């Protein structure tokens, strides 16, 4: 059996955070219509409970993302890598800001828009992270 390294632990924790953050959003979005059909108050209850888990996943992503940056010499990477990293960091900021705006939204339109933007930017951040890891 292969032996894990700190690199393995770091990447595992980062992927775990992404699974919670992005995967959890997808799961909750899929549950909302069924919950709403049973009781209009259920989606809000589930969202508030999920929020505690999701923000923990986001915090794990931030912590391991910083760890990822310390694990490489960004200055010695290609310009393409650096641009992709900058895009990813921007997407991470946008997904966090959008999710926070979603948490504070009170209208259905606000909830829908901020939820969609937060999810889309989370997916895009996940994709750019995979691009970075592959290079």
C-alpha positions, 0 to 999 in steps of 0.5 A, a space after each residue: 500500500 502507498 503511504 500518505 504524505 502531507 501533500 496527500 492530506 492537504 489535497 484530501 482536506 481541500 477536496 473534502 471542503 469542496 465536496 461539502 461546499 459545492 456538493 452540499 449546495 447541489 444536494 440542498 438545491 435538489 431537495 428544496 422543491 420536495 421540501 417546499 411541497 411538504 411544508 413551505 417552511 422546510 427549505 428555510 429550516 434545512 438551509 439554516 442547518 446546512 449553512 453551519 456545515 457549508 461554512 465549515 467546508 468553506 473555512 476548510 477550503 480557505 485554510 487548505 487553499 492557503 496551505 496549497 499556496 505555501 506548498 508551491 513557489 508561485 513566482 516560478 510557475 508559468 504565466 498561464 498558471 498564475 492567471 488561472 490562480 488569480 481567476 480561481 481566487 476571484 471565483 472563491 471570493 465571489 462564491 463566498 460573497 454570493 453565498 453570504 448575500 444568499 444567506 441575508 436575502 429575504 425575497 425569492 428573487 434574491 434567494 434565487 439569484 444569489 444562490 445561483 451565482 454562489 453555486 455557479 462560481 463555486 463550480 467554476 472555482 472547483 474547475 479552475 482548481 482542477 486545472 491548477 492541480 493538473 499542471 
